[in-house]
Amino acid sequence: MRSRFCWREFFNRLMEVLARMDRKLNRIEKILKKLTVDIEEEARSIIKYRLREMGIDVDIDVLKLPDFELNIYGVSDNICVVGEASLRAGVSIIDELKRKLNTLKTKYPSYLREKIILVLYVTLPLPELVERAKREHIWLLKATKEYVKPKYQTSLF
């Protein structure tokens, strides 16, 4: 025969386990959020430095618009830098970047300039990403390596 006390004790222990799991998940979520912010900050810093080495002085920051957010964006004279940063990425990041660029072209053309540098900062790019970035002339790099050299693209207004 089962007593009510036994079920209540079981339920209470289960609730304690769930509470511990919730605390752990919250800590993991905070760590992931910090890693994402860190990689984006690193990307902006490295890209700005590399551009300066090429004679292009531009501040790189986040661009937040109602439709989307670019974590790499900057303008200087007739040059615009548009990009994304990620710890690990496959070819879908290129599609996402192009979608955002098209939205800029159609809805927010004032944010673009005559020459556009598309850039992806990826700590661990998958081989397919490297190949497609080469084909599409998208600057692909991480802190210690440049997979694809930067190239201007015309804004096609």
C-alpha positions in Angstrom: 0.0 0.0 0.0 1.3 3.4 -1.0 1.0 6.3 1.4 0.4 10.0 0.5 3.6 10.9 2.3 5.7 8.9 -0.1 4.2 10.6 -3.2 4.6 14.0 -1.6 8.2 13.2 -0.7 8.9 12.0 -4.2 7.2 15.2 -5.7 9.3 17.4 -3.4 12.5 15.7 -4.4 11.6 16.0 -8.1 10.9 19.7 -7.6 14.4 20.1 -6.0 16.0 18.4 -8.9 14.1 20.6 -11.4 15.2 23.7 -9.4 18.9 22.6 -9.6 18.6 21.9 -13.3 17.0 25.3 -13.8 19.8 27.1 -12.0 22.4 25.1 -14.1 20.6 26.0 -17.3 20.6 29.7 -16.3 24.3 29.6 -15.7 24.9 27.9 -19.1 22.7 30.5 -20.8 24.7 33.3 -19.2 28.0 31.7 -20.3 26.7 31.3 -23.9 25.5 34.9 -24.0 28.9 36.1 -22.8 30.7 34.0 -25.4 28.5 35.4 -28.1 29.1 38.9 -27.0 32.9 38.2 -26.6 33.2 36.8 -30.2 31.3 39.8 -31.6 33.5 42.3 -29.7 36.6 40.4 -30.9 35.3 40.4 -34.5 34.7 44.2 -34.5 38.2 44.8 -33.0 40.1 42.5 -35.4 38.2 43.7 -38.5 38.8 47.4 -37.6 42.5 46.6 -37.1 42.8 44.7 -40.4 40.9 47.5 -42.3 43.3 50.1 -40.8 46.2 48.0 -42.1 44.6 48.3 -45.6 44.3 52.1 -45.2 40.6 52.1 -44.4 39.8 53.9 -41.2 36.3 52.9 -40.1 34.6 52.3 -36.8 32.9 48.9 -36.6 29.8 48.5 -34.4 26.5 46.8 -34.1 23.6 48.0 -36.4 20.2 47.4 -34.9 17.2 48.0 -37.2 13.6 47.0 -36.7 13.9 44.0 -39.1 17.3 42.6 -38.0 20.6 43.2 -36.4 24.1 43.2 -37.9 26.8 42.5 -35.4 29.4 44.0 -37.8 28.7 47.3 -39.5 30.7 50.4 -40.3 30.9 53.2 -42.9 33.6 55.5 -44.0 33.4 57.8 -47.0 32.2 55.6 -49.9 32.9 52.3 -48.1 30.5 50.2 -46.1 31.4 47.1 -44.1 28.5 44.6 -43.5 29.0 41.3 -41.7 28.3 38.7 -39.1 30.3 37.0 -36.4 29.9 33.5 -35.2 31.8 30.9 -33.2 31.1 28.1 -35.7 29.3 28.4 -39.0 28.3 26.7 -42.3 27.1 28.1 -45.5 23.7 29.2 -44.1 25.5 32.3 -42.6 26.2 33.5 -46.1 22.5 33.3 -47.0 21.6 35.1 -43.8 24.2 37.9 -44.5 22.9 38.3 -48.1 19.3 38.5 -46.9 20.3 41.2 -44.5 22.2 43.0 -47.2 19.1 42.9 -49.5 17.0 44.3 -46.7 19.4 47.1 -46.4 19.3 47.8 -50.1 15.5 47.8 -50.3 14.5 49.3 -47.0 17.5 51.2 -45.6 19.7 52.3 -48.6 21.0 55.3 -46.7 23.1 52.8 -44.5 25.0 51.6 -47.6 27.8 53.2 -49.6 29.1 52.9 -53.2 31.5 50.1 -52.2 30.5 47.3 -49.8 32.8 44.9 -48.0 30.9 41.8 -47.0 32.7 40.1 -44.0 32.2 37.0 -41.9 34.2 36.5 -38.8 34.0 32.8 -37.8 36.2 31.1 -35.3 35.6 27.7 -36.8 34.3 28.0 -40.4 33.2 24.7 -42.0 35.0 23.8 -45.3 31.9 24.4 -47.3 31.7 28.0 -45.9 35.3 28.7 -47.0 34.7 27.5 -50.5 31.5 29.4 -51.0 33.0 32.6 -49.4 35.8 32.3 -52.0 33.3 32.0 -54.9 31.2 34.9 -53.7 34.1 37.1 -52.7 33.1 37.4 -49.0 35.9 38.3 -46.7 36.2 35.4 -44.2 38.6 35.6 -41.3 39.3 34.9 -37.6 41.8 36.4 -35.3 44.7 34.3 -36.5 43.8 33.6 -40.1 42.4 35.1 -43.2 40.6 32.4 -45.2 39.3 34.8 -48.0 40.8 38.2 -48.7 38.5 41.3 -48.7 37.0 42.5 -51.9 34.7 45.5 -52.6 31.3 44.8 -54.1 29.2 47.4 -55.8 26.1 48.3 -53.9 23.9 47.9 -57.0 21.5 50.7 -56.3 
